[in-house]
Amino acid sequence: MTTPGCYTCAMEADFDALPPRERVAYDRHWRVAHATGTSLPGWLVLLPRRHVTAVHDLTDAEAAGLGSWQVALSRALRAVTGCEKTYVVQFAEAEGFAHVHFHVVPRDVDLPPRYRGPGVFGLLRPPEGRQVTSGEADRIAHALRAELHGA
């Protein structure tokens, strides 16, 4: 079931047609996508596959998988991007994006100080030409998928 005006639900409704960057990995409860509109390769978004707007409304089954996904994605990002650590952030407040989602963001050792911690959101919505391309996001998605599946 989709919720009108919800970007995540609209994407989920067309799941079988999604490109690799929109379904990096998934299970019954969660889908992983590469963030759009970022200049940071490997910025992932972990999304529940049903519409939910608050963490406390996750089912026990959804909650049980949440931590495992966050750790597995962090490990895969480290292997694929060489990042020093990952940030995991959840707000779900932007217009059209109230659907709960967790940003899993690779933090490189040489990331400028102004972009560390909450400043990392300064890497969203960069000027045209500085965004991760669809092709690059798809390549990263394939590499992450292989890492997650032990290939």
NUZA-703921 format. One record per atom (N, C-alpha, C): z, x, y. Coordinates in steps of 0.2 Angstrom, whole numbers, padded with zeros to 4 digits, always signed. Example, Ala and Ser with C-alpha at 12.3 -4.5 7.8 and 13.67 -1.06 7.14 Angstrom:
% residues 2
+0039+0066-0028;+0039+0062-0022;+0039+0066-0016;+0035+0064-0011;+0036+0068-0005;+0039+0064+0000;
//
This chain:
% residues 151
+0000+0004-0006;+0000+0000+0000;+0000+0004+0006;-0004+0003+0011;-0005+0007+0017;-0001+0003+0023;+0001+0007+0027;+0005+0004+0033;+0000+0005+0039;-0002-0001+0042;-0007+0000+0048;-0004+0005+0053;-0009+0009+0056;-0007+0014+0061;-0004+0020+0059;-0003+0021+0052;+0000+0027+0049;-0005+0032+0046;-0006+0037+0050;-0011+0042+0048;-0010+0044+0040;-0004+0046+0038;-0003+0048+0031;-0005+0042+0026;-0003+0036+0028;-0005+0031+0023;-0012+0030+0023;-0016+0031+0028;-0023+0030+0028;-0026+0036+0024;-0023+0042+0024;-0026+0047+0020;-0025+0046+0013;-0019+0043+0011;-0017+0042+0004;-0021+0037+0001;-0023+0032+0005;-0027+0026+0003;-0034+0029+0001;-0036+0034+0003;-0043+0037+0001;-0042+0044-0003;-0036+0044-0007;-0034+0050-0010;-0040+0053-0014;-0043+0050-0018;-0048+0053-0022;-0054+0056-0019;-0055+0054-0012;-0060+0057-0008;-0058+0063-0004;-0051+0064-0004;-0048+0069+0001;-0051+0076-0001;-0052+0080+0004;-0054+0087+0003;-0048+0092+0001;-0050+0098-0002;-0044+0102-0005;-0038+0103+0000;-0040+0103+0007;-0035+0105+0012;-0030+0099+0013;-0032+0093+0011;-0028+0087+0011;-0024+0085+0005;-0026+0089-0001;-0022+0088-0007;-0022+0095-0010;-0018+0099-0007;-0017+0106-0009;-0013+0105-0016;-0009+0101-0017;-0005+0100-0023;-0002+0093-0022;+0000+0090-0028;+0003+0083-0028;+0006+0082-0035;+0010+0077-0034;+0013+0074-0040;+0014+0066-0039;+0017+0063-0043;+0018+0056-0042;+0021+0054-0036;+0025+0058-0033;+0029+0056-0027;+0027+0060-0021;+0024+0065-0021;+0023+0070-0015;+0016+0072-0015;+0013+0073-0009;+0007+0076-0008;+0008+0082-0003;+0004+0087-0004;+0004+0093+0001;-0002+0094+0004;-0002+0094+0010;-0009+0095+0014;-0008+0101+0019;-0014+0104+0020;-0014+0110+0026;-0014+0106+0032;-0009+0108+0037;-0009+0105+0043;-0016+0105+0047;-0017+0100+0051;-0023+0100+0055;-0021+0102+0062;-0026+0105+0066;-0024+0106+0073;-0019+0112+0074;-0019+0117+0070;-0015+0122+0070;-0019+0129+0070;-0016+0134+0074;-0019+0140+0074;-0016+0145+0068;-0011+0142+0064;-0008+0146+0060;-0010+0144+0052;-0014+0149+0049;-0016+0148+0042;-0010+0147+0038;-0010+0142+0033;-0005+0141+0028;+0000+0136+0031;+0000+0133+0037;+0005+0128+0039;+0004+0122+0035;+0009+0120+0031;+0008+0115+0026;+0012+0109+0028;+0011+0103+0025;+0014+0097+0027;+0016+0094+0020;+0022+0092+0018;+0024+0089+0012;+0025+0082+0014;+0022+0077+0010;+0022+0070+0012;+0024+0066+0006;+0028+0061+0007;+0029+0056+0002;+0023+0052+0001;+0021+0050-0005;+0015+0046-0006;+0016+0039-0005;+0022+0037-0003;+0022+0030-0001;+0025+0030+0006;+0024+0024+0009;+0027+0024+0016;+0034+0024+0017;+0037+0029+0020;+0044+0029+0021;+0045+0033+0028;+0050+0030+0032;+0051+0033+0039;+0057+0036+0040;+0061+0037+0035;+0068+0040+0036;+0070+0044+0029;+0072+0050+0030;+0074+0053+0024;+0079+0049+0019;+0084+0046+0022;+0089+0042+0018;+0085+0036+0014;+0079+0035+0016;+0075+0029+0012;+0071+0032+0006;+0072+0039+0005;+0068+0041-0001;+0072+0039-0007;+0068+0037-0012;+0071+0035-0019;+0074+0041-0022;+0078+0040-0027;+0081+0046-0030;+0076+0050-0033;+0071+0048-0036;+0066+0052-0039;+0062+0056-0034;+0061+0053-0028;+0058+0057-0023;+0062+0062-0020;+0069+0061-0019;+0073+0066-0017;+0074+0071-0022;+0074+0070-0029;+0075+0075-0034;+0069+0080-0034;+0063+0078-0032;+0058+0083-0031;+0057+0087-0025;+0060+0084-0020;+0060+0087-0013;+0061+0095-0013;+0067+0096-0015;+0069+0103-0014;+0065+0108-0019;+0063+0105-0025;+0059+0110-0029;+0052+0111-0025;+0049+0106-0022;+0043+0107-0019;+0044+0112-0013;+0049+0111-0009;+0050+0115-0003;+0050+0123-0006;+0054+0124-0011;+0055+0131-0014;+0048+0133-0017;+0045+0129-0020;+0039+0131-0024;+0033+0133-0018;+0033+0129-0013;+0028+0130-0008;+0030+0136-0004;+0036+0137-0003;+0038+0143+0001;+0036+0150-0003;+0037+0149-0010;+0035+0155-0014;+0028+0156-0014;+0024+0151-0015;+0017+0151-0015;+0014+0154-0008;+0017+0151-0003;+0015+0154+0004;+0016+0161+0005;+0022+0164+0002;+0024+0171+0003;+0018+0175-0001;+0017+0172-0007;+0012+0176-0012;+0005+0176-0009;+0003+0170-0006;-0004+0170-0003;-0005+0173+0004;+0000+0171+0008;-0001+0174+0015;+0003+0180+0017;+0008+0182+0012;+0012+0188+0014;+0017+0187+0019;+0019+0180+0021;+0024+0179+0026;+0031+0182+0024;+0035+0183+0029;+0041+0186+0028;+0046+0180+0026;+0045+0174+0029;+0049+0168+0027;+0045+0162+0029;+0048+0156+0027;+0045+0150+0029;+0050+0146+0033;+0048+0142+0037;+0052+0137+0040;+0051+0130+0037;+0056+0126+0036;+0055+0119+0034;+0058+0115+0039;+0054+0110+0042;+0056+0106+0048;+0054+0099+0046;+0058+0094+0049;+0056+0087+0048;+0059+0083+0054;+0054+0080+0057;+0056+0075+0063;+0053+0068+0062;+0046+0068+0061;+0043+0061+0060;+0044+0057+0066;+0042+0059+0072;+0043+0055+0078;+0037+0054+0082;+0032+0058+0081;+0025+0058+0085;+0022+0051+0084;+0019+0048+0089;+0015+0042+0088;+0010+0043+0082;+0010+0038+0078;+0006+0038+0072;+0008+0042+0066;+0014+0046+0067;+0016+0050+0062;+0023+0049+0060;+0025+0043+0060;+0032+0041+0059;+0034+0042+0051;+0029+0042+0047;+0029+0043+0040;+0033+0050+0039;+0038+0050+0035;+0042+0056+0034;+0037+0061+0032;+0038+0067+0034;+0034+0073+0032;+0038+0079+0034;+0037+0084+0030;+0041+0091+0030;+0036+0096+0032;+0036+0099+0037;+0032+0105+0039;+0035+0111+0035;+0031+0114+0031;+0033+0121+0028;+0028+0126+0031;+0031+0130+0035;+0027+0134+0040;+0028+0142+0038;+0023+0145+0036;+0024+0153+0035;+0026+0156+0042;+0030+0161+0041;+0032+0165+0047;+0031+0172+0046;+0026+0175+0049;+0024+0182+0048;+0029+0186+0051;+0029+0192+0049;+0034+0197+0051;+0032+0199+0059;+0026+0198+0060;+0024+0200+0067;+0022+0194+0072;+0025+0188+0070;+0024+0182+0074;+0028+0184+0081;+0025+0183+0086;+0028+0184+0093;+0035+0180+0093;+0040+0183+0097;+0046+0180+0097;+0046+0173+0100;+0041+0171+0105;+0041+0165+0108;+0039+0159+0103;+0036+0161+0097;+0034+0157+0092;+0039+0156+0086;+0044+0159+0087;+0049+0159+0081;+0054+0153+0082;+0057+0151+0077;+0061+0145+0077;+0057+0139+0079;+0060+0135+0083;+0056+0129+0086;+0050+0130+0090;+0050+0136+0092;+0044+0138+0096;+0037+0138+0092;+0038+0138+0085;+0032+0138+0081;+0028+0132+0082;+0031+0127+0085;+0027+0121+0086;+0022+0122+0092;+0023+0128+0096;+0018+0130+0101;+0011+0132+0098;+0011+0133+0091;+0005+0135+0088;+0001+0128+0085;+0004+0122+0087;+0000+0116+0085;-0004+0114+0092;-0010+0111+0090;-0014+0109+0096;-0017+0115+0100;-0019+0120+0097;-0022+0126+0101;-0028+0124+0104;-0031+0128+0109;-0037+0127+0112;-0043+0127+0107;-0048+0123+0108;-0054+0123+0104;-0056+0130+0102;-0058+0131+0096;-0060+0138+0094;-0054+0142+0091;-0048+0140+0092;-0042+0144+0089;-0039+0141+0084;-0042+0135+0082;-0039+0131+0076;-0041+0134+0069;-0037+0134+0064;-0039+0135+0057;-0045+0130+0056;-0050+0133+0053;-0056+0129+0052;-0055+0125+0045;-0059+0120+0044;-0058+0116+0038;-0060+0121+0032;-0065+0125+0033;-0067+0130+0027;-0061+0134+0026;-0058+0137+0031;-0052+0142+0030;-0046+0138+0027;-0045+0132+0029;-0039+0128+0026;-0041+0126+0019;-0047+0125+0017;-0049+0123+0010;-0048+0130+0006;-0050+0136+0008;-0049+0142+0005;-0042+0143+0003;-0038+0142+0008;-0030+0143+0008;-0028+0138+0002;-0030+0132+0003;-0028+0126-0002;-0029+0129-0009;-0035+0131-0010;-0037+0133-0017;-0033+0139-0019;-0031+0144-0015;-0027+0150-0017;-0020+0147-0018;-0017+0143-0014;-0011+0140-0015;-0010+0136-0022;-0015+0132-0023;-0015+0128-0029;-0015+0133-0035;-0019+0138-0035;-0019+0143-0041;-0012+0146-0041;-0009+0148-0036;-0003+0151-0036;+0003+0146-0039;+0002+0140-0037;+0007+0135-0039;+0006+0134-0047;+0000+0134-0049;-0001+0133-0056;-0001+0139-0060;+0001+0145-0057;+0001+0151-0061;-0005+0154-0063;-0011+0153-0060;-0017+0155-0062;-0018+0162-0060;
//
